């Protein structure tokens, strides 16, 4: 509300708060340097991360630094310094004995690769560590999928172990929460530091990254995904870890099943040999092969050993053992099935599937799970490139709550099939590894 | 400290904190848009500023927004929206009667213009409002200079008035403190919004901005200063205020005196007609002329009226009245003089003054004041372009504590005089004003 001010007879209005002497300091100079596009030196990154975790630096300057980093980008040596500072913020695990291989996926829809590949690689005699997470946005989480099996409780993991994992990279927990609030999640450098710091602190001796690219992934374009893949491999190599990164397709759901428990069913069926979706199969084998490579398995033995573990049933037995260790049973695993209420999502016209709104599919599947339980969800029948007639089934909805028409609306039909996309667009290997592999 | 971790027999390490479902929201989307270089709409700026002042939005997202704004820049309509939101955050003064003219300087060294121009313009019959500040970094503050006069206490300003000024633009106080901590002070859009919001809320009907450019100013280059000048004029015009902006030189101290009380002495001597530094005079007259113009004084009357106020002693009498209103007296004003201890800063060799480290001069003068009181400081004798012989006086130090050699070190001597720089590089006027002035 405008009000009439008292006018100073001498024409001076005093504003005591207008100016204050700013505290000059290294932190502000660092922020100004990053704002103007300069690279910060390692000791500055170390000081900022340590101060933030200790609480001597508050959210505001770090939020500004994250935004400047997201816009200006981080140079390779800055990502190394940030990652190193993050690793030093907490405990670092070391596994005695053979190299432990870790696998990271940047997250996708219908992405059952982790569930399958961990027992598969373990069955090949390679020690596997996998930091598993909960569902994030429209993508599923491996823990949720495991817990869909009756009796499985991932919180049965030894308390000491859980406590330990909570002491790994506390800087990442704090920084990720801040990035989430400040629009700075999408930054190659910050993403790479977050991912790799946890792998290093978690004791991984070798790492395979599965970077998803496409409309269902956090990286929308192949170019972006390739940049992240190279950044991850270079960064892990810089810490002396053998590493590979795949760029794999997420223009559409990877496998057939999208949900929680129904993805576990798909993983079980895949491992048991009942049904192997070809796209899922290509991704699983590519990841498993890289995991064996970085673990030091001779290159000629990689493919045969993987196939043998799969076909002999060893991988499936390893999966059963994993379930049992978490409180589940073979019988429970074998009993699980998609929700019995099924309804088809129908093609409204003749055409070819040219696009699938993968984020929508992921979100609809999560709605179905929330309404009808773990075994509700969506089963993709017509992948991109599939010709359909009016009335053909595009997908199958499991569970009574989700309207199949909403699922059908996520499919775009066109005249001609789009160019085929490989499931695995490329593999980035660290230089040493590619030399030794030849 | 690396420690040996317990290895999970099944190869799954659970990291419960790895992923959390992020809260999706308008604010994060706004931050992402600004990060990617988009313009935010007025309602978004309004919502952010209001939320920040109310405390429903905390420092972190605002710090990130400020950094994104500093790097990406703000479009004209965004600056208007931000300024409007800032004005709305507090009270708005309105002066009854004639248009009140306000004057803003972006701050410099030896910049006595405000002290001189306020009584000068008031003596021309134009009501003047001036929001005055304290010293900032290496630059002096008008309040400090006034209080150097014995008896003058600017806090004698009516309590109601002080309380009122504290309710003006609370958003600016909060945002400026955050900018200061996050390396985001230097941003044309944020600077313009900060300056103009206070002028609008303070009831200014017309505004003259004196934007300093050069090594002693916050704007280092003429181009930067010109951009700020145009932005300020466009912004003020957008709020219906008549406005002009000068870009004036700050490659070296403006007048001769640099300090606190010795600048007041210079202002007194200028107004009384004892001594008028030609550079200071040029700047004072340019500012006074623009203030009269924007107040609606007919263009032909501007220069004569100003000179008359100066030469008749009316401006000086107005200055005395101002001092008296703040608790001082004519006798006190007439008694003030530089600290009696004087020492020359000597040219070490023959040459021409080609540069003066103006920030250093400002900082040394503040040191002298801190050590020896208000009337210590530096008097510039050799401005840029002055030829000197070895042993000639470059400057005079008032007060015993400051080593004159440190002052001499701020002068760079060269072979040839650099190209002359005008004191006022340009004047930017709003379109309506320039039309009506022709």
Contacts between the chains, C-beta under 8 A, distances in Angstrom:
chain1	res1	chain2	res2	distance
A	1	B	91	7.5
A	1	B	92	7.4
A	2	B	92	4.4
A	2	B	93	7.5
A	2	B	94	4.8
A	3	B	91	6.1
A	3	B	92	7.1
A	3	B	93	6.7
A	3	B	94	6.7
A	4	B	93	7.3
A	4	B	94	5.3
A	4	B	95	7.3
A	4	B	96	5.9
A	5	B	93	3.3
A	5	B	94	6.7
A	5	B	95	6.1
A	5	B	161	7.8
A	5	B	164	6.3
A	5	B	202	7.8
A	5	B	203	5.4
A	6	B	158	6.6
A	6	B	160	6.5
A	6	B	161	5.5
A	6	B	164	7.3
A	7	B	95	5.6
A	7	B	100	7.6
A	7	B	127	7.3
A	7	B	129	7.7
A	8	B	129	7.5
A	8	B	157	7.1
A	8	B	161	6.8
A	8	B	325	8.0
A	9	B	325	6.0
A	10	B	122	7.6
A	10	B	318	8.0
A	10	B	321	6.2
A	10	B	322	4.0
A	10	B	325	4.4
A	10	B	326	7.4
A	11	B	118	5.7
A	11	B	119	7.8
A	11	B	122	4.9
A	11	B	127	6.8
A	11	B	128	4.0
A	11	B	129	6.5
A	11	B	130	6.5
A	11	B	322	7.2
A	12	B	118	6.7
A	12	B	130	5.6
A	12	B	132	6.2
A	12	B	154	7.8
A	12	B	157	7.7
A	12	B	322	6.6
A	12	B	326	7.8
A	13	B	129	5.1
A	13	B	130	6.3
A	13	B	131	5.3
A	13	B	132	7.4
A	13	B	161	7.4
A	13	B	165	6.4
A	13	B	202	6.2
A	14	B	131	7.7
A	14	B	132	6.1
A	14	B	143	6.8
A	14	B	154	5.5
A	14	B	155	7.9
A	14	B	157	4.9
A	14	B	161	7.3
A	14	B	162	6.4
A	14	B	165	6.3
A	15	B	131	4.3
A	15	B	132	6.8
A	15	B	133	6.5
A	15	B	165	4.9
A	15	B	168	7.1
A	15	B	198	7.0
A	15	B	202	7.6
A	16	B	134	7.6
A	16	B	143	7.9
A	16	B	162	6.8
A	16	B	165	7.1
A	16	B	166	7.3
A	17	B	165	7.8
A	17	B	166	6.4
A	17	B	173	5.1
A	18	B	131	6.0
A	18	B	132	7.6
A	18	B	133	4.0
A	18	B	134	7.6
A	18	B	198	7.0
A	19	B	133	3.8
A	19	B	134	5.1
A	19	B	135	7.4
A	19	B	136	4.4
A	19	B	141	6.4
A	20	B	134	7.4
A	20	B	136	7.6
A	20	B	176	7.8
A	20	B	177	7.4
A	20	B	180	7.5
A	21	B	134	7.7
A	21	B	135	7.2
A	21	B	136	6.6
A	21	B	137	7.1
A	22	B	136	7.7
A	22	B	137	6.9
A	22	B	180	4.3
A	22	B	185	7.5
A	23	B	180	7.7
A	28	B	180	7.6
A	28	B	181	6.9
A	28	B	182	7.7
A	28	B	183	5.1
A	29	B	183	7.6
A	30	B	183	7.6
A	31	B	67	7.5
A	31	B	182	5.9
A	31	B	183	2.9
A	31	B	184	7.6
A	32	B	183	4.1
A	32	B	186	7.3
A	34	B	183	7.6
A	35	B	67	6.4
A	35	B	70	5.7
A	35	B	71	5.9
A	35	B	183	5.4
A	35	B	184	7.0
A	58	B	59	7.3
A	59	B	58	7.3
A	59	B	59	5.8
A	59	B	60	4.0
A	59	B	63	7.2
A	60	B	59	4.1
A	60	B	60	6.3
A	60	B	62	7.9
A	60	B	63	4.1
A	60	B	178	6.0
A	60	B	181	5.6
A	60	B	182	5.7
A	61	B	63	7.0
A	61	B	181	5.8
A	61	B	182	5.4
A	61	B	183	7.6
A	62	B	60	7.9
A	63	B	59	7.3
A	63	B	60	4.2
A	63	B	61	7.0
A	63	B	63	4.1
A	63	B	64	4.4
A	63	B	67	7.6
A	63	B	182	7.6
A	64	B	63	4.4
A	64	B	64	6.3
A	64	B	66	6.6
A	64	B	67	4.1
A	64	B	182	3.7
A	64	B	183	6.2
A	64	B	184	6.4
A	65	B	67	7.7
A	66	B	64	6.6
A	67	B	31	7.6
A	67	B	35	6.4
A	67	B	63	7.6
A	67	B	64	4.1
A	67	B	65	7.7
A	67	B	67	4.0
A	67	B	68	5.1
A	67	B	71	7.8
A	68	B	67	5.1
A	68	B	71	6.5
A	68	B	183	7.8
A	70	B	35	5.7
A	71	B	35	5.9
A	71	B	67	7.8
A	71	B	68	6.5
A	71	B	71	5.0
A	71	B	72	7.0
A	72	B	71	7.0
A	91	B	1	7.4
A	91	B	3	6.1
A	92	B	1	7.4
A	92	B	2	4.4
A	92	B	3	7.1
A	93	B	2	7.6
A	93	B	3	6.7
A	93	B	4	7.4
A	93	B	5	3.3
A	94	B	2	4.9
A	94	B	3	6.7
A	94	B	4	5.3
A	94	B	5	6.7
A	95	B	4	7.3
A	95	B	5	6.2
A	95	B	7	5.5
A	96	B	4	5.9
A	100	B	7	7.5
A	118	B	11	5.8
A	118	B	12	6.8
A	119	B	11	7.9
A	122	B	10	7.7
A	122	B	11	5.0
A	127	B	7	7.4
A	127	B	11	6.8
A	128	B	11	4.0
A	129	B	7	7.7
A	129	B	8	7.5
A	129	B	11	6.4
A	129	B	13	5.2
A	130	B	11	6.5
A	130	B	12	5.6
A	130	B	13	6.3
A	131	B	13	5.4
A	131	B	14	7.8
A	131	B	15	4.3
A	131	B	18	6.0
A	132	B	12	6.1
A	132	B	13	7.5
A	132	B	14	6.2
A	132	B	15	6.9
A	132	B	18	7.7
A	133	B	15	6.5
A	133	B	18	4.0
A	133	B	19	3.8
A	134	B	16	7.6
A	134	B	18	7.6
A	134	B	19	5.1
A	134	B	20	7.5
A	134	B	21	7.7
A	135	B	19	7.5
A	135	B	21	7.2
A	136	B	19	4.4
A	136	B	20	7.8
A	136	B	21	6.7
A	136	B	22	7.8
A	137	B	21	7.1
A	137	B	22	7.0
A	141	B	19	6.5
A	143	B	14	6.8
A	143	B	16	8.0
A	154	B	12	7.8
A	154	B	14	5.6
A	155	B	14	7.9
A	157	B	8	7.1
A	157	B	12	7.7
A	157	B	14	4.8
A	158	B	6	6.8
A	160	B	6	6.5
A	161	B	5	7.8
A	161	B	6	5.5
A	161	B	8	6.8
A	161	B	13	7.3
A	161	B	14	7.3
A	162	B	14	6.3
A	162	B	16	6.7
A	164	B	5	6.3
A	164	B	6	7.3
A	165	B	13	6.3
A	165	B	14	6.3
A	165	B	15	4.9
A	165	B	16	7.2
A	165	B	17	7.8
A	166	B	16	7.4
A	166	B	17	6.3
A	168	B	15	7.1
A	173	B	17	5.2
A	176	B	20	7.8
A	177	B	20	7.4
A	178	B	60	6.0
A	180	B	20	7.5
A	180	B	22	4.3
A	180	B	23	7.6
A	180	B	28	7.6
A	181	B	23	8.0
A	181	B	28	6.9
A	181	B	60	5.6
A	181	B	61	5.8
A	182	B	28	7.7
A	182	B	31	5.8
A	182	B	60	5.7
A	182	B	61	5.4
A	182	B	63	7.6
A	182	B	64	3.7
A	183	B	28	5.1
A	183	B	29	7.6
A	183	B	30	7.6
A	183	B	31	2.9
A	183	B	32	4.1
A	183	B	34	7.6
A	183	B	35	5.4
A	183	B	61	7.6
A	183	B	64	6.2
A	183	B	68	7.8
A	184	B	31	7.6
A	184	B	35	7.0
A	184	B	64	6.4
A	185	B	22	7.5
A	186	B	32	7.3
A	198	B	15	7.0
A	198	B	18	7.0
A	202	B	5	7.9
A	202	B	13	6.2
A	202	B	15	7.6
A	203	B	5	5.5
A	321	B	10	6.4
A	322	B	10	4.0
A	322	B	11	7.3
A	322	B	12	6.7
A	325	B	9	6.0
A	325	B	10	4.4
A	326	B	10	7.3
A	326	B	12	7.8
